[in-house]
Amino acid sequence: MTFKYSVPVHIKGDLVYLDGFKAMLMKNWSGSLFSVSCAQKIHPRAKEYLHRLRKSDGVKHIAWGWYWIPTSYRDAWDFLAKDKGFKVIIKQTAASIWNYDFVHRDIFRLAVNDRSYKRALESFAKQMNWIFEVEYYRKVPYEYKKIDGLFVEALESCIVNCLAEWSFTDAFATLYFRRKEINFNKLRQLARWRRISKTNLRTWTAIKYGCKLFNEHLGGEVFKVKTIELRQDEVKELIDEAVGKVVEFA
């Protein structure tokens, strides 16, 4: 006599729901971090299903309230493009996009408006051996635009913020390579009220001095600015060096 194994109806039905739940996760969040609250929009039993999928390696717990479906990436940029959470690429990392990675760095500067998501990004980056420096704001204060699926800090804001943090080469490489795209009226308005950190020097003064140097190096009026000198020797020396590098390797 042979016996045919049968799955109890309630268990069989539950497995169907679990498979469907996983399929919906894959469809909506493949390659991206996602929160439990997002998963609950797919099914009210999301917490239970995520726990079961975690035990079977179907999903991985990243931080409190956050999960990830195991996926491979070419690099951190690939993840940032695929991840669906709201984030803005800022400061030196944004500059690397605008100036064609003139100064290569392995640190990624980001701004978010969700404190929980900030923790998830930092935890995930640590597990992937990436370095994410994430700033949290209730409302992200940076102007930004979309480039290749990423929100990137706007040119003018990026230049000013890099100068304020003494990242002169990032700033002047961006200024030079994107000189035909920059709104100089906007740049002046932003830079007039920001100072280079721990100095009384306005970033607009530094910009004008850098523009003067470009004109001298290139033997023409690349930038329309009045002749200006700097008295702060340390800043002057670093700007001279930064502009020189850009001219040499551009």
N, C-alpha and C positions, 0 to 999 in steps of 0.2 A: 504494500500500500504506500502511496506517495502523498505527501502533504504540500500544499502550495502555500508559500508564505504570503501573507497579506499585511499591508501597512494599515494601522488603525486610521479611520477617516480623519480624526482631529489632528493627528500627527502629520499625515500626508498633506492635508490642507495647509498646515502651518509651514511646512517646507516649501510649498508652492509660494506662499506669501513671502517667505524669507528670500527665495530665489528672485522673485519679482522685485522685492525691496532692493536687493543688491544690484539688479539690472538697472533700476532707476538711479541708484547712486552712481553707477558707472556712466550712465547717460548724462547726468547733470554735473558730476563732480570729478570725473576722471582727470588726473593730473593736478587736482586742486585740493587745498585744505577745505574742510567743511565743518560746520558746527552741528551740535546735536539739534539745536533749534531749526536749522535748515533741514536736517534729516526728518524731523517730526512733521514737516510739511508734506513729506512723501507718505509717511504712515505714522499713526499715533503711537504704535509700539516700537518706535525707532530706538529708544534706549535699550530695550530688550534685544532687538535684532542686532544692533551694533555690538553689544556684549557677545552675542553668539558668533558673529562674524569675526570679531577680534580673536576669539579662542581658536578659530579655524584659519587664522591669518588672512582672512578676506579683507579686513581693514586694519589699520594700525592706529593706536591711540597716540596723539601727539602732545596734547596738553589738556588741562581740565576743560571738558566740553568741546574738544576739537579732535577730529580724525582725518585720516588720509588713506586713500586706496593706493597700495604699493604700485609705483610706476617708476620707470627710469627716465632720466633727463640727460641731455647733452651737457648741460652746465646750469649754473644758477639763473642765468638769463632765460633759459628755456622754461624753468620752473616759474619765474616771475611772469612770463607771458601767458602761461597756461593757468596759473592760479587766478581764481575769480574774485578773491577778496579785494576790496577797495584799498589801493595804496598808491602813493605818488613817489616816483624816483626823484630824489632831490640832491642838491649841492654837488659834491665832487662826482657822484655817480651819474647825475644828470649831465654834468659837464663832459663826462666821457662819451656820452651819446652825441652831444652837440659838437664836440671837437674831434670826433673820430678816434677816441681812446688815445689821445695824445699823451696823457699820463695814465698808464695802466695801474689800476689798483684792484685788489681782491676783496675790498670792503664795499658793501652795498649799503648806501644811505637811503632810508625810506621814511615816509610819513604816513600815518594811518589815523582814522577817527574812531577806532574801536580798541579799547584797552585789552580786551580778551584776545582779539585777533593779533595784537602786538605780541603778547606772550606766546601765542601759537607760532607765529613767524620766527621768533627768536629761538624757540625750542626746536622747531623743525630744522632751521639753519644749522644749529649746533649738531643735531644728529647727522646732517649731511656734510659736516665739516666745511660749511660756508660761514662767512662772517656778515651778519646783518646788524646794522645799527638802526633801530626803529624808533622814531619819535611819535609820541601820541599827542593828539590835539582833539578837543571836542569838535572843532572845525578846522580842517587843514588850512593853514594860512598862506600856503604857496599857490601862486597862479600856475596853472599847468595846462598841457595840451596832450592829445593822444598821438603817439608815434608807435607804429607797428604793434598795436594792441596794448601798449603800456602808457600810463599817465606819467608824463615827464615834466618836471619843473620848467617853466617858460624861460626862454633865453635871458631876458633882462634880469629876472629875479635870480637865476642861477649864477650869473656873473657877479652880481652884488653880494650874494651870500658866500660865494667862494672867496672873494676879496676880504670880506669881513672875517673869515676864518684863516686868513693868511695863505690861502691856496692860490697863489698868484699865477703860477704856470697854467693851472686849470682855467682860471678866469681869462687870462690874456690869449690863450690858445682859442678859447671859445669866441672871444671878441674878434680875433683876426679871421678865423675860418668862417664865421657867420656874419661878418660885417655888413653884408648886403641885405641881411634879413632882420637885423636888429632895429627896433624902434628906439632911436636915440633920445627922443623926448621922454619916452617912458623910462628908459635907462637912467636919464638924468634925474627924473623925479624920485625914483627909488633910491638912487645912490646918494642924493643930497642929504638924506636923513639917516644913513647908516654909516657907522664908523668902523674902521679896522679894529678888531678886538684889542682892548687894553691900550688904545691910543686915542688921540683927539683928531686923527686924520680921517676926513670924510672919504668914503669910497669913490665919490665922484672926482675928487682931486686926484686920487690914484689912477683912475681911468684916464683922465686928461693927460697926466704925465706919461702913462703907458702909450697912449695914442701919439704923443709927441715923439717918443722913442721910435715907434714903428715908422713914422714919417722920415726920421733921420736915417734909420737903417736902410730903408727902401728907396731913399732919394726922391721922394715925391709926396704929394698930399693924399695919402691913403685915407687919413681921417682929417676932417675939418675941425681943428681945435686950435686954441690960442697957446702960444708958448708958455710953459709953466715949469717951475722948479719945485723940488721937495727939500725941506730942511731936515726931515727925519731920516738920518743916515741909514739906519737899519732897514727901514721900509724901502728907501731909495735903492739900496744895494740889491735887495731881493727882487724888486720890480725890474731893475736893469738886467739881472740874471734871467728872469722869466721871459722877458721880451726877446732877449738874445737867443734863448733856446728855441722859441717859436720861429724866429726869423731863420735860424740855422737849419732847422729840420722841416720847416713847412714846405 
